[in-house]
Amino acid sequence: MSVRVGILGATGAVGQRFVQLLDDHPTFELAALTASPSSAGRRYREAAKWRVNSPIPDDVADMEVVATEPNAIADDDVDLVFSSLPSGVAADVEPAFLEAGYVVSSNSSNDRMAEDVPLTIPEINPDHLGLIEVQRDERGWDGALVKNPNCSTITMVPTLAALDRFGIETVHVSTLQAVSGAGYSGVTSMEILDNAIPHIGGEEDKMETESRKLLGEFDGASVSLHGADVAASCNRIPTLDGHLENVFAKLATDPDPAEVRDAMREFEGADLHSSPDELIKVFGENDRNRPQPRLDRGYAGGMGIVAGGVERTTEGIQYNCLAHNTIRGAAGASLLNGELLVTEGYV
């Protein structure tokens, strides 16, 4: 089965990752690239300031970039679009594509917490796609909108899902996040070199709310938020792609570190093309200093989560987790949601 897809915002950092990840994909055929009016009409190789550490695929380099409008890709017979638009732009543009009948798998932050929009990690809550039926009824869309969570949230939540068997009561997390999360112009070199920037705008609220929705239960009509209390402190550091997070979880039971490591290792992934065979790679008790922001950020092609440093504390369990920001934390997450949409028959 071949599904023709497009990328909204194809020239940006996340858009470029979409191009890379879609190259030679067995299901998805890249048929349309959209960008801002200043890029429309240009060849992709001319419009994109390519930053990915592999060449632009030959069959994409000479594709024409078009305007980010439904009618601009109408002749390309596109079934699914991946959105990497800034949230302020996406809030206006995505509804136009949805009303035109497109299915949108979006990395943009707008509408993530909307009651009728699935916020999905395929390995964690695939059943939440059922909200699409509610969404179509309430909004009158012919298309469907699915969101993936914030890059810092998606690093932590798989590990929390593994620990849910022990009963999660409270979570405190402190993040050390890569500069790629701010986009090309988000953090200047004078700000970040030899520095750390605390309290990244909006990130803390996203971690605190999105994680509860992802871990919540879908009853066929709505998602109830998970009962855990989550408090986050998000900080920018001078590393390129790795989001490192220090998690402190108070649990209803008292597992020892070995049980926690086993729970993470045993947590099952999704049976999708781009899913890692082992969702969470766990370092053992003798690897206390791992992971670090530059270490193993490319695990499973950047689609896996790395965890380690598991210890018992007076308040529960603490550990570190790490993921690749623009792959697992952005484009790769939307790609997995796209694969799930195909598997579940929404595309």
Secondary structure, DSSP 8 states (H G I E B T S, - for coil): --EEEEEETTTSHHHHHHHHHHTT-SSEEEEEEEE-TTTTTSBHHHH----SSS---HHHHT-BEEESSGGGSGGGT--EEEE---HHHHHHHHHHHHHTT-EEEE-SSTTTT-TTS-B--TTT-GGGGGHHHHHHHHH--SSEEEE---HHHHHHHHHHHHHGGG-EEEEEEEEEE-GGGG-TTTS-HHHHTT--EES-TTHHHHHHHHHHHHTSEE-SS-EE--S-EEEEEEEE-S-SSEEEEEEEEEESS---HHHHHHHHHH-----STTS-SSSEEE--TT-TT---TTSSTTGGGGTSEEEEEEEEETTEEEEEEEEETTIIIIIHHHHHHHHHHHHTT--
